[in-house]
Amino acid sequence: MITIVPYQSEWPVEFQSLAGHLQEVLGDKALAIHHIGSTSVPGLQAKDVIDVQITVTSLDQEIVDALLAAGYLLCRHTMDHCPPGIELTDKELRKFLFNGPGRRSNIHIRVEGKFNQRYPLLCRDYLRTHPLAAAAYGRMKQELVKHFPNDMEAYYDIKDPVFDILMAGANAWAQSTGWELPLRDG
């Protein structure tokens, strides 16, 4: 069952704990570790799952082996959603996705400079600076859960295009403000 909960003030602290452990596990392989997703936006309701993005130079087996040895579960080698109207190669969308041991978390491993590495950071920063957009997005998630409480596929089939709409505003905001990728959160 999909559950959306009010923002929890402990989410940033839980991220910091996860980030510290992930940095120990991956060492120099982790170029940057960021808190992403709805739990990274103050005031935004979310699924109670901490999303972490680790930026790496390449998706190699050493990363997989290190995370598996530390108790993380490889969910899949996957591709991120590609917004309509944008032509991207598989290299721009490929990632590793792990679930963390203990605290519910999604660990997204993405390559530096790729489209999918920039996308969640820009979304996060845009929602952090645009509370009306964040509130509307939160309301949309609540409505989705009312209609599809047990259907994760339907939830994402609708949520992804909504993010594509948000990204149009986020990209314009980034261009007008000179937004740049943040170095790291953890």
Backbone hydrogen bonds in HBPLUS format (Angstrom, degrees):
<---DONOR---> <-ACCEPTOR-->    atom                        ^
c    i                          cat <-CA-CA->   ^        H-A-AA   ^      H-
h    n   atom  resd res      DA  || num        DHA   H-A  angle D-A-AA Bond
n    s   type  num  typ     dist DA aas  dist angle  dist       angle   num
A0002-ILE N   A0149-PRO O   2.75 MM 147  5.25 167.7  1.76 157.9 162.2     1
A0005-VAL N   A0046-ALA O   2.78 MM  41  5.51 172.4  1.79 147.0 145.1     2
A0046-ALA N   A0005-VAL O   2.94 MM  41  5.51 148.5  2.04 153.0 159.0     3
A0011-TRP N   A0008-GLN O   3.11 MM   3  5.75 167.6  2.12 121.4 125.2     4
A0014-GLU N   A0010-GLU O   2.89 MM   4  6.15 158.7  1.94 160.1 167.1     5
A0015-PHE N   A0011-TRP O   2.87 MM   4  6.11 153.8  1.94 152.4 160.0     6
A0016-GLN N   A0012-PRO O   3.01 MM   4  6.29 160.7  2.05 144.5 148.8     7
A0017-SER N   A0013-VAL O   3.09 MM   4  6.42 152.9  2.17 146.5 153.2     8
A0018-LEU N   A0014-GLU O   3.02 MM   4  6.30 165.3  2.04 151.0 154.6     9
A0019-ALA N   A0015-PHE O   2.72 MM   4  5.95 167.2  1.74 164.5 168.6    10
A0020-GLY N   A0016-GLN O   2.95 MM   4  6.08 157.7  2.00 144.3 149.8    11
A0021-HIS N   A0017-SER O   3.12 MM   4  6.40 160.9  2.16 148.9 153.6    12
A0022-LEU N   A0018-LEU O   2.85 MM   4  6.09 166.2  1.87 158.5 162.6    13
A0023-GLN N   A0019-ALA O   2.87 MM   4  6.02 153.8  1.94 148.8 155.7    14
A0024-GLU N   A0020-GLY O   3.09 MM   4  6.34 154.1  2.16 143.5 150.0    15
A0025-VAL N   A0021-HIS O   2.96 MM   4  6.26 156.8  2.02 151.1 157.6    16
A0026-LEU N   A0022-LEU O   2.90 MM   4  6.03 162.5  1.93 152.1 156.1    17
A0027-GLY N   A0023-GLN O   2.72 MM   4  5.27 143.9  1.85 140.6 148.7    18
A0029-LYS N   A0026-LEU O   3.03 MM   3  5.37 149.1  2.13 143.0 137.6    19
A0030-ALA N   A0027-GLY O   3.21 MM   3  6.04 156.2  2.27 121.1 125.4    20
A0031-LEU N   A0055-THR O   2.77 MM  24  5.41 143.6  1.90 161.9 167.9    21
A0055-THR N   A0032-ALA O   2.85 MM  23  5.08 165.9  1.87 146.9 151.8    22
A0185-ASP N   A0033-ILE O   2.84 MM 152  5.86 164.0  1.87 151.1 155.1    23
A0186-GLY N   A0033-ILE O   3.07 MM 153  5.41 146.4  2.19 148.6 150.2    24
A0034-HIS N   A0053-GLN O   2.84 MM  19  5.14 162.6  1.87 150.6 156.6    25
A0053-GLN N   A0034-HIS O   2.85 MM  19  5.14 165.4  1.87 148.6 153.6    26
A0036-ILE N   A0051-ASP O   3.05 MM  15  5.36 165.5  2.08 134.5 138.5    27
A0040-SER N   A0037-GLY O   3.02 MM   3  5.66 159.3  2.07 117.7 124.4    28
A0041-VAL N   A0038-SER O   3.14 MM   3  5.46 169.6  2.15 115.9 118.3    29
A0044-LEU N   A0041-VAL O   3.04 MM   3  5.64 165.9  2.06 144.4 146.4    30
A0049-VAL N   A0047-LYS O   2.72 MM   2  5.51 139.1  1.88 107.2  94.3    31
A0050-ILE N   A0104-ARG O   3.19 MM  54  6.55 160.0  2.23 144.3 138.5    32
A0106-ASN N   A0050-ILE O   2.91 MM  56  6.29 153.0  1.98 144.8 151.6    33
A0052-VAL N   A0106-ASN O   2.89 MM  54  6.22 161.5  1.93 168.6 173.3    34
A0108-HIS N   A0052-VAL O   2.75 MM  56  6.01 169.1  1.77 175.1 171.5    35
A0054-ILE N   A0108-HIS O   2.79 MM  54  6.16 164.2  1.82 164.7 169.0    36
A0110-ARG N   A0054-ILE O   2.96 MM  56  6.28 162.7  1.99 161.8 167.4    37
A0056-VAL N   A0110-ARG O   2.96 MM  54  6.21 154.2  2.03 152.1 159.3    38
A0112-GLU N   A0056-VAL O   2.85 MM  56  5.78 161.4  1.88 165.4 166.3    39
A0063-ILE N   A0060-ASP O   3.17 MM   3  5.81 136.9  2.36 114.5 123.2    40
A0065-ASP N   A0061-GLN O   2.83 MM   4  6.06 170.7  1.84 161.8 163.7    41
A0066-ALA N   A0062-GLU O   2.98 MM   4  6.07 159.4  2.02 143.1 148.6    42
A0067-LEU N   A0063-ILE O   3.04 MM   4  6.24 165.7  2.06 155.0 158.3    43
A0068-LEU N   A0064-VAL O   2.90 MM   4  6.06 163.2  1.93 156.3 161.6    44
A0069-ALA N   A0065-ASP O   2.94 MM   4  6.03 161.0  1.98 147.4 152.7    45
A0070-ALA N   A0066-ALA O   3.17 MM   4  6.33 133.8  2.39 134.9 146.4    46
A0070-ALA N   A0067-LEU O   3.15 MM   3  5.04 129.5  2.42  92.5 106.0    47
A0072-TYR N   A0067-LEU O   2.93 MM   5  5.32 155.4  1.99 157.4 149.3    48
A0071-GLY N   A0068-LEU O   3.03 MM   3  5.22 162.5  2.06 109.8 113.9    49
A0073-LEU N   A0099-ASN O   2.94 MM  26  5.17 167.8  1.96 154.9 157.5    50
A0099-ASN N   A0073-LEU O   2.84 MM  26  5.17 151.2  1.92 142.7 151.8    51
A0075-CYS N   A0097-LEU O   2.77 MM  22  5.56 154.7  1.84 147.8 156.0    52
A0097-LEU N   A0076-ARG O   3.19 MM  21  5.75 148.0  2.29 161.3 170.6    53
A0078-THR N   A0095-LYS O   2.96 MM  17  5.49 166.3  1.98 154.6 158.2    54
A0095-LYS N   A0078-THR O   2.88 MM  17  5.49 147.0  1.98 157.2 155.9    55
A0080-ASP N   A0093-LEU O   2.76 MM  13  5.00 156.0  1.81 133.7 140.8    56
A0086-ILE N   A0083-PRO O   3.40 MM   3  6.00 152.4  2.48 134.8 134.6    57
A0092-GLU N   A0089-THR O   3.02 MM   3  5.50 142.4  2.17 110.8 120.3    58
A0093-LEU N   A0090-ASP O   3.02 MM   3  5.26 150.2  2.11 107.2 116.5    59
A0094-ARG N   A0090-ASP O   2.95 MM   4  5.91 127.1  2.23 156.7 170.6    60
A0116-ASN N   A0092-GLU O   3.16 MM  24  6.18 156.7  2.22 165.4 170.8    61
A0096-PHE N   A0109-ILE O   3.15 MM  13  5.01 154.4  2.21 134.9 142.7    62
A0109-ILE N   A0096-PHE O   2.89 MM  13  5.01 173.3  1.89 152.3 153.0    63
A0098-PHE N   A0107-ILE O   2.91 MM   9  4.90 161.5  1.94 139.4 145.6    64
A0107-ILE N   A0098-PHE O   2.72 MM   9  4.90 172.8  1.73 148.2 149.9    65
A0100-GLY N   A0105-SER O   3.29 MM   5  5.24 152.1  2.37 119.5 126.3    66
A0114-LYS N   A0111-VAL O   3.20 MM   3  5.87 159.9  2.24 139.4 139.9    67
A0117-GLN N   A0114-LYS O   3.05 MM   3  5.32 144.9  2.18 106.0 116.5    68
A0118-ARG N   A0114-LYS O   3.35 MM   4  6.73 150.8  2.45 153.3 160.4    69
A0119-TYR N   A0115-PHE O   3.04 MM   4  6.18 164.8  2.06 159.8 164.2    70
A0121-LEU N   A0118-ARG O   3.13 MM   3  5.50 123.2  2.47 109.4 123.8    71
A0122-LEU N   A0118-ARG O   2.98 MM   4  6.15 162.2  2.01 164.8 170.7    72
A0123-CYS N   A0119-TYR O   2.97 MM   4  6.16 165.2  2.00 155.0 159.5    73
A0124-ARG N   A0120-PRO O   3.00 MM   4  6.01 163.0  2.03 136.9 142.0    74
A0125-ASP N   A0121-LEU O   2.98 MM   4  6.15 171.7  1.99 149.7 152.0    75
A0126-TYR N   A0122-LEU O   2.87 MM   4  5.94 157.0  1.92 151.2 158.0    76
A0127-LEU N   A0123-CYS O   2.93 MM   4  6.13 169.3  1.94 157.0 159.5    77
A0128-ARG N   A0124-ARG O   2.91 MM   4  6.12 150.1  2.00 149.2 158.4    78
A0129-THR N   A0125-ASP O   3.18 MM   4  6.32 137.7  2.37 136.9 146.2    79
A0129-THR N   A0126-TYR O   3.14 MM   3  5.30 132.0  2.38  99.2 111.6    80
A0130-HIS N   A0126-TYR O   2.96 MM   4  6.01 113.8  2.41 142.3 159.7    81
A0133-ALA N   A0130-HIS O   3.09 MM   3  5.49 119.5  2.47 109.1 122.9    82
A0134-ALA N   A0130-HIS O   3.02 MM   4  6.34 159.8  2.06 154.3 160.8    83
A0135-ALA N   A0131-PRO O   2.86 MM   4  5.99 156.5  1.91 143.6 149.8    84
A0136-ALA N   A0132-LEU O   2.97 MM   4  6.17 158.5  2.02 145.0 150.8    85
A0137-TYR N   A0133-ALA O   2.89 MM   4  6.07 157.6  1.94 147.8 154.4    86
A0138-GLY N   A0134-ALA O   2.86 MM   4  6.08 157.7  1.91 149.0 155.2    87
A0139-ARG N   A0135-ALA O   2.93 MM   4  6.15 155.9  1.99 146.4 152.8    88
A0140-MET N   A0136-ALA O   2.94 MM   4  6.18 155.7  2.00 147.0 153.6    89
A0141-LYS N   A0137-TYR O   3.06 MM   4  6.39 154.6  2.12 148.7 154.8    90
A0142-GLN N   A0138-GLY O   3.08 MM   4  6.40 155.6  2.14 147.4 153.8    91
A0143-GLU N   A0139-ARG O   3.01 MM   4  6.30 157.2  2.06 151.9 157.9    92
A0144-LEU N   A0140-MET O   2.90 MM   4  6.17 156.5  1.96 149.7 156.5    93
A0145-VAL N   A0141-LYS O   3.04 MM   4  6.26 159.4  2.08 150.4 154.8    94
A0146-LYS N   A0142-GLN O   3.13 MM   4  6.42 145.9  2.26 141.2 150.2    95
A0147-HIS N   A0143-GLU O   3.17 MM   4  6.49 152.7  2.24 149.2 155.5    96
A0148-PHE N   A0144-LEU O   2.71 MM   4  5.77 148.8  1.81 154.9 165.1    97
A0151-ASP N   A0148-PHE O   3.36 MM   3  5.16 175.0  2.36 106.5 107.8    98
A0155-TYR N   A0151-ASP O   3.03 MM   4  6.30 160.1  2.07 152.3 158.7    99
A0156-TYR N   A0152-MET O   3.03 MM   4  6.28 162.3  2.06 152.7 155.1   100
A0157-ASP N   A0153-GLU O   2.85 MM   4  6.02 145.7  1.97 144.9 155.8   101
A0158-ILE N   A0154-ALA O   3.20 MM   4  6.40 139.6  2.37 145.8 152.8   102
A0159-LYS N   A0155-TYR O   2.89 MM   4  6.01 161.8  1.92 146.6 152.7   103
A0160-ASP N   A0156-TYR O   3.02 MM   4  5.64 170.6  2.02 139.4 142.1   104
A0162-VAL N   A0158-ILE O   3.34 MM   4  6.59 153.6  2.42 147.6 155.1   105
A0163-PHE N   A0159-LYS O   3.00 MM   4  6.34 153.1  2.08 153.5 161.0   106
A0164-ASP N   A0160-ASP O   3.01 MM   4  6.38 144.5  2.14 144.4 155.0   107
A0165-ILE N   A0161-PRO O   3.11 MM   4  6.47 145.9  2.23 143.2 150.8   108
A0165-ILE N   A0162-VAL O   3.12 MM   3  5.17 122.0  2.47  95.2 109.1   109
A0166-LEU N   A0162-VAL O   3.00 MM   4  6.40 159.4  2.05 148.8 154.4   110
A0167-MET N   A0163-PHE O   2.80 MM   4  5.99 152.1  1.87 150.1 157.7   111
A0168-ALA N   A0165-ILE O   3.16 MM   3  5.43 136.8  2.36 102.9 113.9   112
A0170-ALA N   A0166-LEU O   2.89 MM   4  6.17 156.3  1.94 148.1 156.1   113
A0171-ASN N   A0167-MET O   2.79 MM   4  5.81 162.0  1.82 147.6 150.7   114
A0172-ALA N   A0168-ALA O   3.24 MM   4  6.42 157.8  2.29 140.5 146.3   115
A0173-TRP N   A0169-GLY O   2.88 MM   4  6.08 159.2  1.93 149.8 156.1   116
A0174-ALA N   A0170-ALA O   2.81 MM   4  6.02 160.4  1.85 149.8 155.3   117
A0175-GLN N   A0171-ASN O   3.01 MM   4  6.19 158.8  2.06 145.7 150.8   118
A0176-SER N   A0172-ALA O   2.96 MM   4  6.17 158.4  2.00 148.8 154.9   119
A0177-THR N   A0173-TRP O   2.94 MM   4  6.03 142.4  2.08 150.6 159.8   120
A0178-GLY N   A0174-ALA O   2.94 MM   4  5.66 127.8  2.22 140.5 150.8   121
A0179-TRP N   A0174-ALA O   3.05 MM   5  4.65 136.6  2.24 131.3 138.0   122
